[in-house]
Amino acid sequence: MPTVEITRRAEFCAAHRLHNPEFSDEENHKLYGPCNNPNGHGHNYEIEVTVRGEVPVPTGMVMNLNDLCWILEEKILPQFDHKHLNHDVPSLKGIIPTAENIAVVLWNQIEPEIERFEGCRLHKIRLSESRNNFVEYEGSSS
């Protein structure tokens, strides 16, 4: 059976502030610039979730994209959408909500959901916070 990757894209809107409480205000401003605004700032995030697996003959699908859509739209993204990531998202408590850290947190929530489906695994998450800035994460074993 061939191995194929499938990807589902979704969006969420959220605010955050990049700030390390161990640094002085001056150090934070120098490091994070306008992203250190005390009141935060927002992004229209786009997440792409890639699942990899063999294509079984009986279904012809690595994973049903409707299932992947449901995982993202119903289980995962409501925790993040229209939230202030520093204050409203328990899974980000104590974590500086950079795109890199958000991607890791999302991976840790999505991966167990994907593992319930036989024959496929979470391969990659791509998180864009703007048209020009994105991160990719392929799990801790990468």
C-alpha positions in Angstrom: 0.0 0.0 0.0 1.3 3.5 -0.8 2.0 5.9 2.0 0.3 9.3 1.6 0.1 12.5 3.5 -3.2 14.4 3.9 -3.6 17.9 5.2 -6.5 19.8 6.7 -6.4 23.6 7.1 -8.3 25.6 9.7 -8.3 29.1 11.2 -8.6 30.7 14.6 -8.3 34.2 15.9 -6.5 34.9 19.1 -4.6 37.6 21.0 -1.4 37.1 22.9 1.5 39.0 24.5 5.1 37.8 24.2 6.6 38.5 27.6 9.0 36.6 29.9 8.4 37.6 33.5 12.0 36.7 34.3 13.2 39.5 32.1 13.1 43.2 32.7 10.6 45.4 30.9 13.5 46.7 28.8 14.7 43.3 28.0 11.2 42.1 27.0 10.7 45.2 24.8 14.1 44.7 23.1 13.5 41.0 22.5 9.8 41.0 21.5 9.3 44.6 20.2 5.7 45.5 19.5 4.7 41.9 20.3 5.4 42.8 24.0 2.5 45.3 24.1 1.1 45.1 27.6 -2.4 44.7 26.3 -1.4 42.1 23.7 -2.1 42.0 20.0 -4.0 39.6 17.8 -3.5 37.2 14.9 -5.6 35.4 12.4 -3.8 32.1 12.8 -4.0 29.3 10.2 -3.1 25.8 11.2 -2.4 23.0 8.7 -2.5 19.5 10.2 -0.8 16.7 8.1 -1.6 13.1 8.8 0.5 10.3 7.2 -0.4 6.7 6.6 -0.9 3.9 4.1 -3.9 4.0 1.8 -6.0 1.0 2.6 -7.8 -0.5 -0.5 -11.2 -0.8 1.1 -11.6 2.9 1.9 -8.9 4.6 -0.3 -8.3 7.1 2.5 -5.4 7.5 4.9 -8.0 9.0 7.3 -11.5 10.4 6.7 -11.0 14.2 6.3 -14.4 14.7 8.0 -13.0 13.1 11.1 -9.9 15.3 11.0 -12.1 18.3 10.5 -14.2 17.4 13.5 -11.2 16.9 15.7 -9.9 20.4 14.8 -13.2 22.3 14.6 -15.0 20.7 17.6 -12.3 19.4 20.0 -9.2 21.5 19.6 -9.7 25.0 18.2 -12.6 26.2 20.4 -10.1 26.3 23.2 -8.0 28.9 21.3 -10.4 30.7 19.0 -11.2 34.3 20.1 -9.2 33.9 23.3 -6.3 35.7 24.9 -3.7 33.0 24.8 -1.9 34.3 27.9 -5.0 34.3 30.1 -7.8 32.1 28.7 -6.1 28.9 27.5 -5.1 26.5 30.4 -2.8 24.5 28.2 -0.7 27.6 27.6 -0.5 28.6 31.3 3.1 29.6 32.2 4.2 29.2 28.6 5.3 32.2 26.4 2.7 31.9 23.5 5.1 32.2 20.6 4.1 30.4 17.4 6.6 27.7 18.2 5.2 27.0 21.7 1.6 27.1 20.4 2.5 24.6 17.7 3.9 22.2 20.3 0.8 22.6 22.5 -1.5 22.0 19.6 0.5 18.9 18.6 0.2 17.5 22.1 -3.6 17.9 21.9 -4.1 16.7 18.4 -1.7 13.7 18.4 -3.8 11.5 20.8 -6.9 12.2 18.8 -5.2 11.0 15.6 -3.8 7.9 17.3 -7.3 6.6 17.8 -7.5 6.0 14.0 -5.7 2.9 12.9 -3.0 3.1 10.3 -2.2 6.8 10.4 -0.2 9.2 12.5 0.2 12.9 13.0 3.1 13.9 10.7 3.3 17.7 10.9 1.7 20.9 12.1 2.2 24.2 10.3 1.0 27.2 12.2 0.9 30.6 10.4 0.4 33.8 12.4 0.6 36.0 9.4 1.1 35.7 5.6 4.9 35.9 6.1 5.5 34.0 9.4 4.9 30.4 10.1 6.4 27.5 12.1 6.4 23.8 11.4 6.6 21.1 14.0 6.9 17.3 13.5 6.8 16.1 17.1 9.5 15.6 19.7 11.1 12.7 17.9 11.9 14.8 14.9 
